[in-house]
Amino acid sequence: KAGVTQTPRYLIKTRGQQVTLSCSPISGHRSVSWYQQTPGQGLQFLFEYFSETQRNKGNFPGRFSGRQFSNSRSEMNVSTLELGDSALYLCASKGEETQYFGPGTRLLVL
Amino acid sequence: GQNIDQPTEMTATEGAIVQINCTYQTSGFNGLFWYQQHAGEAPTFLSYNVLDGLEEKGRFSSFLSRSKGYSYLLLKELQMKDSASYLCAVRPPGSGNTGKLIFGQGTTLQVKP
């Protein structure tokens, strides 16, 4: 089976812009979670989607949003970008018990 | 919230054995995971414990004590390629069998020749 794929892999934006990241889970997996990883805060849970519905949400402001499509592909959006949003954004696809991470999108906000 | 504590850094010698500890609050528990993350790469799954005891998988083993809120990852016959960050993560109570995990800050392991 193909692994989790994320696009784009790298992105540079400026403050105030918005960005959309995409994730395609492992075939057959219906759960997709998003995480933010920074050197200072580590890996932090953003939200999880299952069968097109948000199932869990972390403690991030409303500027961070997501959605899931009927084919389980997911997107996350960050509006009004801030410098502190610079991070590695990881998507994870979950099967029965285990989550498998994609390669991530490295976002740099200038 | 769920506090997860791991040592920040560890150093070990090639061929040796190293144990990486992880402690978490016992206010609720729904499964514990270990991931390995090489610099610049995504985390890769190592192990999952939900019951007390030792789970062995090749050179890697993971132990869990739910009553003590304690887990460790044991790496045997260390190789240079084991130099990486090791992340302990807990599925918080009330989250069922979902994808929500709370991660520790990670332990950076350096393996020296």
Interface residues (C-beta under 8 A of the other chain):
Chain A: S31 V32 S33 Y35 G42 L43 Q44 F45 E48 F50 R55 N56 G58 L90 A92 K94 E97 T98 Q99 Y100 F101 G102 P103 G104
Chain B: G31 F33 Y35 E41 A42 P43 T44 F45 Y48 L87 A89 S95 N97 T98 G99 K100 L101 I102 F103 G104 Q105 G106
